[in-house]
Amino acid sequence: MADLRLEHLSKRIGGHSVTHDVSLSVPDGAFCVFVGPSGCGKSTLLRLIAGLEEASAGRILVGGRDVTQVPAWDRDLAMVFQSYALYPHMTVRDNIAFALRSARRPEPEVAAKVAEAARILQLDSLLDRKPAQLSGGQRQRVAIGRAIVKQPKLFLFDEPLSNLDAELRVHMRLELARLHRQLGTTIVYVTHDQVEAMTLATQIVVLRDGRVEQVGSPLQLYDAPDNLFVAGFIGSPKMNLLAATRQGDRLVLPGCGGQSVPLPPLAALPAEGVPLHLGLRPQAISATGAQSLDLVIEVVEHLGSETLVHARAPGSAELVTALVTGGRTLSPGQPFTAGFGTAALYLFDPTGQRLR
């Protein structure tokens, strides 16, 4: 096991910067998830750590060892790709054992490590099958098993669940969480799915355009986003972000028919008339609340025990989403009172930074 430290890491391709001055510390034993939209640089950053890309500037340290110029094969890392990359003519046993046999490890050691990996991943009964005889989830477990037997200092996962169907992704998330608890090895994991990030990570790194927007635990990012981008990206359904301006001790919402709400508690008040954004999570909206917005339902999505309500003020532009318990009698065209507490409000300045 080992910690990971990135110091002012940058990657340029031609005249274009893919990652910009990334500094990051991943503690030993952490499950660190890089998350962000497509093209934000998360896979490039993972490839830099793996040694599959050469850094233009900065340093990469694994367990205190500077591996920036060390070739990929000598970094003591194991990577699991989006594609399973299994040898189709080999059995599960031989696929898992391949790296050990390539390193000319003694056969008793190979057999013992393959058996242990198979036990951990519940592949014992599949060792004599070939990849074509396996399901997608089983193939992904074989790919993980091939990484486990190397006993690396770091595991690197590049969107390993994106090829699986929705039900299997949920199952594999549970498997990965269990595997991390069992092994205790540091994992760096790339995904564009913020639900995967929230459910798996002990540490999330939110990336945009090759830059780190915020680092923290899942609940830190959910409860205290630093800026508009993180607020809108973390959380499902996403946070409502409404245009607002301050008038005295209230915020006027022009996109909600000019209705107003009290200012949330802030250390310093924004100037009057300055364009702001008001954030309100759908989960914080209920039929009751000290404050409210009067809206009309436009779309209802019944999820069973919960209902997603999309509503707006008559004649107004901005849609407000609420996640309410029950709500089976709600339907489009009905009036809807979106209640909430002032403490549930977030306020962002014109640059997108959160006011506190």
VODREN-36989 format. One record per residue: x, y, z of N, C-alpha, C in turn. Coordinates in steps of 0.02 Angstrom, whole numbers, padded with zeros to 5 digits, always signed. Example, Ala and Ser with C-alpha at 12.3 -4.5 7.8 and 13.67 -1.06 7.14 Angstrom:
<nodes>
+00660-00284+00390+00615-00225+00390+00660-00165+00390
+00642-00112+00354+00684-00053+00357+00645+00002+00394
</nodes>
This chain:
<nodes>
+00042-00060+00000+00000+00000+00000+00044+00063+00000
+00016+00117-00025+00055+00179-00029+00008+00238-00040
+00033+00297-00021-00004+00358-00038+00018+00382-00107
-00019+00430-00134-00004+00459-00200-00002+00534-00192
+00049+00565-00222+00054+00638-00220+00070+00664-00289
+00031+00711-00313+00044+00745-00376+00064+00816-00360
+00118+00838-00390+00144+00906-00377+00148+00945-00442
+00104+00993-00450+00104+01039-00507+00109+01001-00574
+00067+00950-00580+00071+00905-00638+00033+00936-00697
+00067+00939-00754+00036+00967-00815+00052+00921-00874
+00006+00922-00922+00016+00885-00985-00006+00929-01043
+00040+00940-01090+00024+00978-01150+00033+00933-01211
-00015+00939-01257-00012+00903-01321-00011+00956-01375
+00046+00964-01408+00053+01020-01454+00051+01085-01415
+00009+01130-01434+00002+01193-01397-00056+01191-01349
-00088+01133-01341-00149+01128-01300-00134+01095-01234
-00155+01126-01179-00146+01098-01112-00205+01053-01095
-00190+00991-01078-00242+00942-01060-00254+00941-00985
-00200+00945-00946-00205+00954-00874-00163+01015-00854
-00187+01053-00805-00156+01116-00786-00135+01115-00713
-00071+01111-00700-00043+01123-00633-00082+01087-00578
-00092+01022-00586-00132+00983-00538-00088+00963-00478
-00108+00984-00419-00076+00962-00357-00128+00926-00315
-00110+00867-00289-00160+00826-00255-00124+00776-00210
-00155+00763-00152-00129+00712-00106-00184+00660-00093
-00169+00597-00108-00215+00542-00097-00187+00499-00040
-00220+00496+00017-00193+00459+00074-00188+00384+00061
-00143+00352+00096-00135+00279+00093-00201+00246+00112
-00224+00200+00069-00286+00163+00083-00349+00197+00061
-00344+00256+00030-00403+00293+00008-00433+00262-00055
-00497+00275-00065-00531+00260-00129-00545+00328-00160
-00500+00349-00204-00503+00416-00234-00535+00412-00303
-00586+00452-00314-00621+00451-00378-00611+00518-00414
-00587+00514-00476-00584+00572-00520-00650+00574-00558
-00686+00630-00552-00751+00635-00585-00756+00701-00621
-00794+00701-00674-00804+00762-00713-00834+00745-00780
-00855+00795-00819-00885+00781-00884-00834+00754-00934
-00858+00727-00989-00813+00703-01041-00766+00759-01064
-00702+00741-01073-00654+00789-01097-00623+00833-01043
-00636+00818-00979-00610+00860-00925-00538+00842-00906
-00511+00787-00933-00442+00769-00920-00432+00715-00868
-00486+00683-00845-00479+00634-00791-00442+00571-00813
-00457+00546-00873-00422+00486-00898-00349+00502-00914
-00336+00562-00940-00266+00583-00953-00227+00585-00888
-00258+00611-00835-00224+00614-00770-00209+00543-00745
-00256+00497-00754-00244+00428-00733-00187+00397-00773
-00184+00411-00838-00132+00384-00881-00064+00413-00863
-00063+00476-00841+00000+00505-00818+00025+00468-00755
-00020+00453-00709-00001+00416-00649+00024+00347-00667
-00009+00315-00717+00009+00247-00736+00074+00245-00775
+00096+00302-00803+00156+00302-00844+00142+00289-00917
+00078+00291-00937+00059+00281-01007+00062+00346-01046
+00067+00402-01011+00078+00468-01041+00137+00500-01005
+00174+00541-01041+00232+00575-01012+00211+00645-00989
+00227+00662-00927+00209+00728-00900+00251+00782-00933
+00219+00839-00945+00255+00897-00972+00289+00937-00917
+00261+00934-00857+00290+00969-00799+00262+00936-00736
+00297+00946-00680+00274+00921-00616+00302+00853-00598
+00279+00827-00540+00305+00764-00513+00247+00719-00491
+00260+00653-00495+00214+00601-00470+00252+00559-00419
+00226+00556-00358+00259+00518-00305+00212+00464-00279
+00235+00402-00278+00197+00345-00253+00234+00317-00192
+00203+00322-00134+00236+00299-00073+00300+00337-00060
+00302+00401-00079+00361+00443-00069+00414+00436-00123
+00405+00389-00168+00453+00377-00222+00433+00418-00284
+00479+00456-00311+00466+00495-00371+00468+00448-00432
+00409+00438-00463+00405+00392-00520+00392+00429-00585
+00401+00495-00585+00384+00536-00644+00419+00511-00707
+00482+00492-00700+00521+00469-00758+00529+00393-00759
+00495+00358-00713+00501+00285-00710+00454+00254-00761
+00476+00204-00799+00430+00172-00848+00371+00139-00814
+00317+00131-00852+00254+00106-00823+00264+00038-00789
+00303-00006-00819+00310-00073-00792+00346-00075-00725
+00381-00020-00707+00420-00020-00645+00389+00025-00591
+00327+00046-00600+00296+00090-00551+00258+00053-00496
+00252-00013-00502+00218-00055-00452+00144-00034-00446
+00112-00026-00505+00041-00009-00508+00005-00063-00549
-00060-00067-00540-00101-00112-00581-00161-00073-00607
-00175-00081-00672-00228-00041-00702-00282-00086-00731
-00345-00067-00720-00403-00102-00748-00437-00053-00796
-00443-00074-00859-00469-00030-00911-00544-00038-00920
-00572+00009-00960-00643+00006-00977-00658-00058-01016
-00615-00075-01063-00622-00140-01098-00586-00192-01056
-00612-00253-01056-00586-00304-01011-00515-00326-01031
-00499-00324-01096-00432-00341-01122-00409-00410-01098
-00454-00459-01102-00436-00528-01084-00414-00566-01146
-00371-00615-01136-00349-00657-01191-00404-00709-01205
-00435-00707-01264-00493-00749-01276-00477-00824-01278
-00414-00843-01295-00396-00913-01301-00375-00943-01234
-00370-00900-01181-00348-00924-01116-00407-00933-01069
-00399-00979-01022-00450-00987-00969-00446-00929-00920
-00496-00924-00877-00495-00874-00824-00432-00882-00782
-00415-00944-00765-00355-00957-00724-00293-00929-00758
-00286-00942-00823-00226-00920-00859-00225-00845-00870
-00283-00815-00879-00286-00742-00886-00262-00708-00822
-00286-00734-00765-00266-00704-00701-00192-00714-00688
-00167-00772-00709-00097-00790-00694-00047-00760-00743
-00071-00730-00797-00027-00711-00852+00032-00667-00830
+00016-00613-00792+00070-00567-00772+00121-00601-00728
+00098-00645-00684+00145-00680-00639+00190-00727-00678
+00161-00763-00726+00202-00809-00766+00251-00770-00811
+00228-00711-00835+00273-00670-00875+00333-00647-00834
+00321-00637-00768+00375-00617-00723+00415-00677-00698
+00399-00737-00723+00433-00799-00706+00431-00814-00631
+00372-00803-00602+00362-00821-00532+00355-00897-00527
+00375-00927-00470+00369-01000-00461+00296-01022-00467
+00284-01078-00497+00216-01101-00510+00175-01110-00446
+00204-01136-00391+00164-01140-00329+00140-01071-00306
+00183-01020-00313+00163-00952-00294+00107-00927-00340
+00114-00941-00405+00062-00921-00453-00005-00953-00435
-00004-01017-00422-00066-01053-00406-00098-01025-00342
-00057-01010-00292-00084-00985-00229-00115-00916-00238
-00082-00872-00276-00108-00805-00286-00171-00805-00329
-00173-00847-00379-00233-00853-00421-00292-00879-00379
-00279-00929-00337-00332-00956-00295-00359-00904-00247
-00314-00862-00218-00335-00810-00172-00376-00757-00208
-00354-00736-00267-00392-00686-00305-00460-00714-00325
-00462-00777-00345-00526-00808-00363-00574-00811-00304
-00546-00825-00245-00588-00828-00185-00617-00759-00169
-00574-00708-00172-00596-00640-00156-00651-00617-00204
-00643-00634-00268-00689-00610-00320-00743-00660-00337
-00747-00715-00300-00798-00767-00310-00796-00794-00381
-00735-00811-00403-00726-00839-00470-00705-00913-00467
-00708-00943-00408-00682-01011-00399-00711-01060-00450
-00775-01055-00462-00809-01103-00506-00800-01087-00580
-00766-01032-00596-00761-01010-00665-00690-01014-00692
-00643-01042-00653-00573-01039-00671-00556-01075-00736
-00595-01124-00755-00580-01163-00815-00620-01140-00876
-00659-01087-00867-00697-01060-00925-00654-01010-00963
-00675-00996-01025-00643-00945-01065-00687-00883-01067
-00658-00825-01083-00696-00762-01080-00763-00763-01117
-00766-00797-01173-00829-00800-01212-00885-00834-01174
-00868-00872-01124-00919-00908-01084-00940-00870-01022
-00917-00807-01015-00930-00767-00955-00976-00709-00971
-01011-00685-00920-01051-00624-00927-01004-00563-00922
-01031-00504-00937-00991-00443-00933-00963-00431-00863
-01004-00441-00813-00981-00431-00744-00927-00481-00724
-00934-00544-00747-00884-00594-00732-00817-00578-00767
-00821-00553-00829-00760-00534-00864-00725-00476-00828
-00764-00428-00803-00734-00373-00768-00700-00397-00704
-00730-00446-00671-00699-00473-00610-00634-00509-00626
-00631-00542-00684-00569-00574-00704-00515-00521-00716
-00533-00466-00749-00485-00412-00760-00460-00384-00694
-00505-00378-00645-00484-00354-00578-00439-00406-00545
-00456-00470-00553-00415-00523-00525-00344-00522-00552
-00337-00507-00616-00271-00503-00647-00230-00447-00614
-00265-00393-00594-00231-00338-00559-00214-00357-00487
-00260-00392-00453-00250-00408-00382-00188-00451-00371
-00175-00500-00415-00120-00547-00402-00052-00512-00405
-00049-00453-00436+00015-00416-00439+00031-00384-00371
-00020-00380-00326-00012-00348-00261+00022-00280-00268
-00008-00235-00306+00024-00170-00320+00017-00122-00262
+00054-00067-00267+00046-00013-00217-00017+00027-00230
-00036+00033-00294-00097+00070-00312-00136+00030-00364
-00202+00032-00359-00247+00008-00411-00272+00069-00450
-00271+00066-00516-00298+00119-00558-00355+00089-00600
-00414+00121-00595-00473+00098-00632-00496+00153-00680
-00500+00137-00744-00522+00186-00794-00591+00168-00819
-00643+00198-00788-00713+00187-00806-00729+00113-00815
-00716+00071-00765-00722-00002-00774-00794-00026-00781
-00843+00014-00762-00912-00009-00762-00953+00019-00820
-00923+00059-00862-00963+00095-00913-00991+00049-00966
-00963-00011-00976-00989-00057-01026-01043-00104-00999
-01059-00097-00935-01108-00142-00904-01177-00110-00903
-01229-00152-00901-01297-00125-00896-01310-00098-00826
-01365-00062-00817-01378-00025-00755-01379-00071-00694
-01413-00128-00699-01418-00173-00641-01350-00201-00622
-01310-00219-00673-01245-00248-00660-01197-00196-00633
-01205-00132-00653-01162-00079-00626-01173-00072-00551
-01236-00075-00530-01251-00071-00458-01218-00129-00421
-01224-00190-00449-01193-00248-00417-01117-00241-00413
-01086-00218-00468-01014-00211-00468-00990-00155-00423
-01030-00103-00413-01012-00051-00364-01005-00082-00295
-01053-00124-00277-01050-00157-00212-00989-00202-00208
-00973-00237-00263-00915-00281-00264-00850-00241-00254
-00845-00184-00287-00785-00143-00282-00777-00114-00212
-00833-00093-00182-00830-00066-00114-00808-00121-00065
-00835-00181-00074-00815-00238-00032-00741-00255-00042
-00719-00254-00105-00650-00270-00120-00602-00219-00088
-00620-00156-00090-00577-00105-00059-00571-00115+00016
-00627-00130+00048-00625-00143+00120-00581-00203+00136
-00585-00254+00093-00549-00316+00106-00474-00308+00094
-00455-00272+00041-00384-00266+00024-00350-00207+00058
-00387-00152+00067-00358-00093+00098-00307-00056+00056
-00302-00074-00008-00253-00043-00053-00281+00023-00080
-00238+00071-00092-00258+00135-00120-00285+00124-00191
-00343+00154-00205-00375+00148-00271-00385+00218-00299
-00365+00227-00362-00382+00288-00399-00428+00267-00456
-00486+00298-00460-00541+00273-00502-00569+00331-00543
-00576+00320-00607-00603+00372-00652-00674+00354-00673
-00718+00403-00669-00787+00394-00694-00816+00462-00713
-00865+00461-00758-00903+00522-00772-00969+00521-00733
-00982+00466-00698-01046+00455-00663-01039+00478-00590
-01071+00534-00573-01062+00560-00505-01096+00515-00453
-01144+00473-00473-01173+00426-00425-01121+00373-00405
-01083+00348-00454-01027+00303-00439-00978+00337-00391
-00962+00400-00406-00914+00436-00364-00940+00442-00293
-01003+00461-00284-01031+00471-00218-01034+00406-00178
-01049+00350-00211-01060+00288-00175-00995+00250-00161
-00944+00260-00201-00882+00222-00193-00827+00259-00155
-00823+00324-00164-00763+00361-00144-00758+00374-00069
-00697+00377-00045-00683+00411+00019-00657+00481+00005
-00632+00492-00057-00608+00557-00079-00628+00567-00152
-00658+00624-00167-00678+00641-00236-00637+00700-00259
-00613+00695-00322-00579+00751-00355-00622+00771-00414
-00651+00831-00412-00694+00855-00467-00650+00894-00515
-00652+00874-00578-00610+00904-00630-00653+00940-00682
-00626+00995-00708-00657+01029-00765-00602+01061-00807
-00603+01046-00871-00554+01075-00917-00482+01066-00893
-00467+01007-00865-00399+00992-00845-00378+01023-00779
-00424+01054-00744-00408+01085-00679-00449+01054-00624
-00421+01053-00564-00457+01028-00505-00503+01083-00479
-00567+01069-00476-00616+01117-00450-00623+01112-00374
-00624+01049-00349-00632+01040-00276-00612+00969-00259
-00585+00960-00199-00567+00894-00173-00598+00887-00104
-00628+00829-00091-00657+00818-00024-00693+00752-00022
-00722+00736+00036-00763+00676+00042-00828+00687+00004
-00865+00633-00012-00928+00642-00047-00976+00690-00012
-00983+00684+00054-01031+00727+00089-01005+00798+00095
-00939+00808+00098-00912+00876+00099-00929+00912+00034
-00922+00878-00022-00937+00909-00087-01012+00920-00095
-01052+00874-00068-01125+00881-00073-01150+00938-00029
-01125+00940+00033-01149+00990+00081-01118+01059+00072
-01056+01061+00047-01020+01125+00044-00982+01133-00021
-01018+01136-00078-00983+01146-00142-00949+01214-00144
-00890+01217-00172-00853+01280-00175-00879+01328-00228
-00909+01300-00281-00929+01343-00336-00989+01314-00374
-01012+01351-00423-01071+01332-00461-01062+01265-00497
-01002+01254-00525-00990+01193-00562-00998+01132-00517
-00966+01132-00459-00970+01075-00413-01042+01067-00388
-01074+01123-00372-01143+01121-00347-01189+01088-00398
-01180+01104-00462-01223+01076-00514-01204+01006-00534
-01141+00986-00521-01119+00920-00543-01130+00866-00490
-01120+00882-00427-01126+00833-00374-01198+00835-00346
-01230+00777-00345-01298+00772-00321-01345+00750-00376
-01390+00704-00360-01438+00679-00410-01507+00673-00376
-01558+00708-00404-01556+00754-00459-01514+00816-00443
-01491+00852-00495-01444+00907-00485-01477+00965-00449
-01436+01006-00417-01459+01065-00380-01496+01114-00426
-01550+01143-00401-01582+01199-00436-01538+01260-00429
-01523+01293-00485-01482+01353-00485-01523+01408-00519
-01544+01457-00479-01591+01509-00502-01558+01577-00502
-01569+01616-00554-01544+01685-00556-01575+01725-00499
-01534+01768-00468-01558+01806-00411-01520+01873-00406
-01552+01922-00374-01519+01984-00356-01541+02004-00286
-01496+02037-00251-01511+02058-00183-01548+02125-00183
-01601+02127-00144-01636+02190-00130-01648+02192-00055
-01608+02233-00021-01613+02236+00052-01592+02169+00083
-01636+02141+00124-01621+02077+00156-01655+02019+00120
-01674+02029+00057-01707+01976+00019-01673+01966-00048
-01687+01908-00077-01662+01891-00144-01722+01888-00191
-01720+01928-00243-01774+01927-00293-01754+01878-00349
-01802+01836-00369-01790+01784-00419-01828+01801-00483
-01796+01835-00530-01831+01856-00591-01857+01798-00632
-01822+01741-00630-01844+01682-00668-01901+01645-00636
-01922+01667-00576-01979+01636-00542-02034+01688-00532
-02044+01730-00582-02098+01779-00580-02085+01836-00532
-02021+01848-00513-02005+01903-00467-02019+01887-00395
-02035+01825-00378-02043+01806-00308-01976+01816-00271
-01980+01824-00205-01919+01835-00167-01916+01790-00106
-01855+01780-00083-01842+01739-00024-01791+01775+00020
-01789+01760+00085-01740+01793+00128-01669+01773+00109
-01622+01816+00123-01551+01799+00114-01532+01743+00163
-01493+01694+00140-01466+01645+00187-01414+01678+00232
-01397+01648+00289-01346+01677+00332-01278+01681+00296
-01249+01741+00294-01185+01751+00259-01139+01794+00302
-01074+01782+00296-01026+01823+00332-01023+01894+00305
-01031+01900+00238-01031+01967+00206-01085+01968+00153
-01123+02023+00151-01179+02028+00104-01153+02049+00035
-01182+02020-00019-01164+02043-00086-01195+02111-00099
-01167+02148-00147-01194+02213-00164-01263+02205-00196
-01305+02255-00186-01372+02253-00216-01367+02260-00291
-01411+02223-00325-01415+02227-00398-01365+02184-00435
-01316+02155-00401-01266+02113-00433-01298+02046-00451
-01288+02020-00513-01317+01956-00531-01287+01898-00491
-01329+01859-00459-01308+01803-00418-01344+01740-00441
-01324+01684-00412-01361+01621-00422-01380+01593-00354
-01442+01574-00348-01467+01543-00287-01472+01468-00298
-01442+01428-00252-01444+01355-00257-01492+01325-00206
-01530+01276-00228-01577+01241-00184-01583+01169-00208
-01564+01122-00166-01567+01052-00186-01639+01027-00188
-01655+00985-00237-01723+00957-00242-01745+00921-00179
-01697+00889-00144-01714+00851-00084-01733+00897-00026
-01715+00961-00030-01730+01008+00024-01800+01039+00017
-01835+01023-00036-01901+01051-00049-01955+01004-00024
-02004+01032+00011-02060+00992+00035-02123+01035+00034
-02179+01005+00052-02242+01042+00052-02243+01094+00108
-02202+01083+00159-02198+01130+00214-02130+01163+00215
-02123+01218+00249-02060+01253+00253-02073+01326+00271
-02025+01356+00305-02034+01425+00326-02040+01472+00267
-02007+01454+00211-02010+01494+00150-02039+01451+00094
-02063+01484+00041-02092+01445-00013-02093+01485-00078
-02098+01447-00133-02109+01476-00199-02175+01447-00226
-02216+01490-00255-02279+01468-00284-02269+01452-00358
-02278+01388-00375-02263+01364-00442-02322+01325-00470
-02316+01306-00533-02365+01262-00566-02327+01203-00594
-02353+01142-00581-02319+01081-00603-02321+01076-00679
-02263+01060-00707-02258+01050-00780-02249+00977-00798
-02205+00942-00762-02193+00871-00774-02188+00835-00708
-02216+00775-00704-02211+00732-00644-02180+00666-00664
-02129+00644-00625-02098+00579-00635-02108+00538-00572
-02152+00488-00575-02166+00445-00518-02113+00390-00514
-02077+00388-00458-02023+00339-00449-02042+00284-00400
-02104+00284-00376-02126+00236-00326-02137+00270-00260
-02090+00263-00213-02098+00295-00148-02084+00370-00151
-02050+00392-00205-02035+00463-00214-02060+00487-00282
-02066+00553-00288-02089+00583-00350-02046+00643-00367
-02024+00646-00429-01989+00705-00453-02040+00753-00484
-02041+00813-00458-02087+00864-00482-02047+00919-00516
-02065+00936-00577-02034+00991-00614-02087+01045-00623
-02074+01103-00594-02126+01155-00594-02094+01223-00607
-02135+01271-00627-02111+01339-00637-02166+01389-00621
-02147+01450-00607-02196+01503-00597-02230+01518-00664
-02295+01534-00664-02329+01548-00728-02295+01602-00768
-02281+01586-00832-02251+01635-00876-02177+01646-00865
-02146+01607-00821-02075+01617-00804-02032+01565-00839
-01967+01579-00840-01921+01539-00880-01891+01480-00842
-01877+01488-00778-01836+01439-00742-01878+01383-00712
-01854+01323-00724-01887+01263-00698-01858+01245-00630
-01901+01227-00583-01880+01206-00516-01897+01133-00508
-01847+01093-00487-01858+01021-00477-01860+01006-00402
-01909+00966-00382-01917+00945-00312-01921+00869-00309
-01889+00840-00260-01894+00768-00247-01934+00760-00183
-01996+00736-00191-02042+00733-00133-02060+00661-00117
-02073+00648-00054-02096+00582-00033-02170+00574-00051
-02187+00516-00078-02256+00504-00099-02271+00542-00163
-02318+00588-00159-02335+00630-00217-02372+00593-00272
-02407+00540-00255-02441+00499-00306-02500+00535-00338
-02528+00584-00304-02586+00619-00332-02567+00681-00372
-02503+00697-00375-02481+00756-00411-02485+00744-00487
-02502+00797-00523-02506+00791-00596-02493+00859-00628
-02473+00861-00691-02460+00924-00725-02520+00971-00723
-02505+01036-00716-02558+01087-00714-02580+01105-00645
-02563+01064-00594-02582+01080-00525-02536+01134-00497
-02562+01176-00452-02518+01222-00416-02474+01182-00368
-02413+01207-00357-02366+01172-00315-02329+01223-00272
-02333+01214-00207-02297+01258-00161-02231+01224-00142
-02175+01253-00163-02109+01225-00148-02084+01256-00084
-02090+01219-00029-02069+01245+00036-01998+01225+00053
-01963+01267+00091-01894+01253+00109-01873+01299+00166
-01818+01282+00198-01790+01324+00251-01734+01368+00223
-01724+01426+00253-01672+01471+00229-01603+01439+00233
-01592+01395+00283-01527+01363+00291-01511+01316+00233
-01561+01297+00193-01549+01253+00136-01525+01289+00074
-01522+01356+00077-01505+01396+00018-01429+01404+00012
-01405+01404-00049-01335+01418-00066-01335+01480-00111
-01285+01522-00104-01282+01583-00144-01213+01587-00177
-01212+01602-00242-01150+01605-00281-01143+01673-00314
-01081+01699-00313-01068+01766-00340-01063+01763-00417
-01053+01820-00451-01051+01820-00524-00995+01777-00554
-00941+01765-00516-00887+01722-00541-00901+01648-00531
-00955+01631-00496-00973+01562-00482-00949+01536-00415
-00914+01577-00376-00890+01556-00310-00946+01561-00259
-00948+01513-00212-01001+01514-00162-00987+01567-00109
-01039+01605-00092-01035+01653-00038-01051+01617+00027
-01012+01631+00080-01020+01594+00142-01033+01643+00200
</nodes>
